[in-house]
Amino acid sequence: MKLAQFGKRIVLLVVVNFLVMLTITVVLGLLRVNRYFPQGGLGGFAVICLIWGFAGSFVSLALSRVMAKWSMGVQVISPDTGDPALRQLVETVHGLARAAGLPLPEVGIYQSDEVNAFATGPSRSRALVAVSTGLLQRMGSREVEGVLGHEITHVANGDMVTMTLIQGVINSFVLFLSRILAFVVSQALRSRDDREGGGFALQYLMSMLFQIVLSILGSMVVLCFSRWREFRADAGGARLAGRQNMIDALRALQRLHDPELVQAEAQQHPAFQALKISGPAGGLARLFASHPPLEERIERLERGA
């Protein structure tokens, strides 16, 4: 998938995660702490990788709400707003949150023709639920309620935290295995004289190469969980907002994501493609999709799954 197809918010989360890991890499390198095989053995190195791998994920989680507001231009709506439509939006979100037994989240809106909504935040008590102006303009109140029930379920399920933990584990394995493989391969490629001389540069280049490859493979695991959590959020949205409202919301999204309309919107707003509430139906692209196809989501709800 091309970079332009990733949502701006998702790109920022990934970039922050990467920059934190890169910063720790540089600091450990300058302090000569980051060794391929430290004196403490592989156990000590594994601990370093765990700390190293989880740091970026947790910083991204901590900043997720702030980054969403900044990157998407989200304006938080006051519960006392004088706009009847916005007040109804806040009351709907808060009503669903109460039904789910959650603290009341912030509710926001951002200017976009995209039909989209998302929930983010570092914890259930510091969550943000935001919708686009396009969603409010192009969906009915019952359909909007279904979408909001889906997003509230993400908060109730702690999906942001779970995703962070999974990403942290993947990061740690990538960091650990990339350096082990780099050491093994570089030792096999170098001559005996080179081995005696060190060859740190070769090991470093090989570790970067393995890190890129393993990160791509690891992202498939993260995205697989993302697709599964969407099914779970659909089921939760059906319980909170009503099954028919949830089905109607997905059907409305299906109509709005007609191939001709999608192509036209993609030309106008290419940076927000990954934030759409549907993924590709099949092929290799599905392995890198954060959402399952709408047809499959609707079918599961109709079956009562």
N, C-alpha and C positions, 0 to 999 in steps of 0.2 A: 504494500500500500504506500502511496506517496505521502510525504510529510504533510502536504497541503490538505490531506483528507482527515488529519487528526484534529480533534477539537482543541481550541485555544487553551481551555482550562486543563485538559488532559496533558497537553504538551508542557504547560507550565509545571504541573505536578512532577512529570518525568524529569524536566530540566533541573528543578530544585533538588530532587532525589540524586541526580547525577552529580550536580555541583557540590553537594555536601560530601558525597563519597569521594569525589576528586580532591576536595580540600583536605579531607582526612588522609588520603593517599599521599599528598604532597607533604603534609606535616609529619606523618610517620616516616616518610622517606628522609626528610631533613634531620629528624631525630634518630635515624638509623634504627628505628624500632620495627619497621615493616620488613622483615626478612622472609625469604621463601621458606626456610627451615630454621626458625629461631632456636636458641639453646634450650628453650622449654619444650622442644619437640613439636610434633604435629598438634598435640592437645592445646598447647599455648597459642599456636598459630590459629587454630580453629576458634578459640575464644576471641582473638583479635578480629577475625572475619565476622563473627557474630555481632560484635559491637559496631564494626565498620559497616556491615550490611544493613543493620537495623537503623542506624543513625539517619540516613537519608530518608527512609520511609517515615520515620516518626516526625522529622522536621516538616516533611511534606504534609503529614496529617495535621500537625499543629497549625500550619499556615493555610490549610485548605479553605477555610471560610473567608479569610482575608483575601486570598488569591482569587477566589471565585468572584468576590465583589469587584475587585480591581480589574480582572481580565475580562469579565462579562459586562461590566458597568451596571452591576445590580444595585438598585435603590431599595433600601429597607423601608417597608411600609409601616407606618405607625398604626397601632390598633385604633387610635382616635382620629384617623384620617377622615376628612370631610367628603371624600369621594365614595359614593355608595357602592360602586363596583369593586373598588379596592378593599373597602371595609368588609364586603361579603367574602372576598378572597381570604382575608385574614381570619375571619370567623370560621370559614370552612376548614382551613388548615388547623386552626386551634381546636375545633370540634373533633377532627379526626385524631389529633394528637391526644386529646383527653380520652377518647375511646380506646386508644392504644396504651394508655397509662403513661404517657410521656410528658416531660416538662414542655411548656409551650415554646416552639422554635421561632426564630426570626423568619419573617415572610418577606420576600423581595420580588421585584419585577425588573425586567431589563428589556430594552428596545431591540427587537429583532423580529423579522418576518418568519423566522423559523418557528415551527410548532414544537416546543420543547419545554421541559421542566427538569429540575434536578434537585437533589438533596445532598448536602455536604456538611462538614463540621467534624471537629476532633472528638466529640462525645454526644450522647443523647441530650445532655443539658445545654450544649452549645452548638445546636444544629441550625442550619439555614435551609429553607425550602424556597426555591425561586422558580418563577415561570416567565416565559417570554410573552411579549405583547401579542405576538402572532397566535399563541395558543389561546389566549383569552378572546381574541377576535374571531377565531375560526372554529371554536368548539363550543358546544352548549354547556350549560351549568352542570348537568348530570355527568357529561363526559369529562369535564374539568375535575369534578369530584373524584371520578375514577382514577384519573392521572395523579391527583394529589394523594389519594389513598395509597397508591403504589409508592410514591416518594416517602410518605410517612412510614410505610413499612420498612423501607431501607433504613431509616433512622432507628426504628424499633428493633430491627435485627442486628444493629451495630455493624452494618456492612462496611462502612468506611474503616473501622478499626480492624475488622477481619481481613479486609483487603490489604491493609498496612502490614499486618502480621505475615500474611502469605508473601507479600512483596519482600519483606525483610528476610524471610527464610530463603527465598529465591536468590536475593542479593548475596546472602552469606555463602550459599552453595556455589554460586557463580564465582565469587572471589576466591574461595578455597580451591575449587577444582581447576580454575583457570591457571593458578600458580603451580599446582601439582603437575598438571599436564604440560605447562611451559617448562618446568624443570626437567621432566622426563624427556620431552622432545628435544630440548636444547642440548641435553647431555648426549642424546643419540646422534645429533647432527654435528656436534663439535668433535674435533680431533683430540687426541690425548693431550697435545701441547696446549690447545685452547682450554681444555678442562682445568689444567694446572694454572692457567692464567686467569680464570674466573669466568669471563663471558657474561657479565651482568646485563649488558645492553641487549644481547640476544634473548635472554630469559625475559626481560622486560617487554620486548616487542612481541614475543610469543604469547606472553600472558595477556597483553592487550587484545591480540587477535582472538584468543580463546574466550576472553571475557565478552567480546562482541557477539561471537557465535552462541555462547551459552546464554547470554542475555536474551537473544532472540528466541531461543528454545524455551527459556524460562517465562517469557512473556506469554507464550501459548498456554502455559499452566494457569497464569493469572487471569487471562481472558476466558479460559474455560470456567473458572470459578465465577467470573463476572456474568457469564451467560446463565449459569445455574442460579445465581442470586436474583436474576431478573424473573425467572419463573416463580421463585419463592415470593418475590415482591408482588407479582401479579396475584398470587393466591391471597396474600395478606391484604392487598388492595381490595380484593373481592369481599373479604370478610368485613373490612372497615366501611367501604363505600357502597357495598352491594355488588353481587356477582354480575348482574346485568349492566350496571353502570361501568364496571371494569371492562366487560366485553364490548360495550358500546364505545368506550374510550379507545380501545385498541382498533375497533373497526373504523372509527373516525380517523385515526392515525393511518390506517391502511389506505383509506380513500385519499387522504392528503399526501400519501407517499406513492401516488401513482407514478410509474416510471417516467412519464413525460414531465410531470411536475417536479420530480426529484432532479431530473437532468437540468431543468431550467433553474431551480434553486441552487444546484451545485455550481452552476456558472456564476451566479451572483454572490454566493456565500460559501466558497470552497473550504474555508477554515473550520466550519462547524459540522462537517459531515459525520464525524464520530459521535457527536452528541445527539444524533437522531435516535429515535426510540425503536429502531429496527436494525437488524443485521442482514448480511447476504444469506440467501437461501441455501447455498451449497458451494462446493469447490474449496480450493485452498484458502480463499478469502475468508471463509467462515471461521477458520482456525484463528484468525486475527481480528474477529469481530467481538465487540464488547456486549452486544445484544443479540439474542436469537431472532429469527425471522418472525414477523408479526403473525403470519399464518399459523405457525406452530404454537405461538403463545395463545392465540384465540382458541385453537383446537383443544389445548390442555384445559383451559377454563371451561369450555363447553362440555368437556368430559367430566368436569368436577375435580380435576387434579389440582 
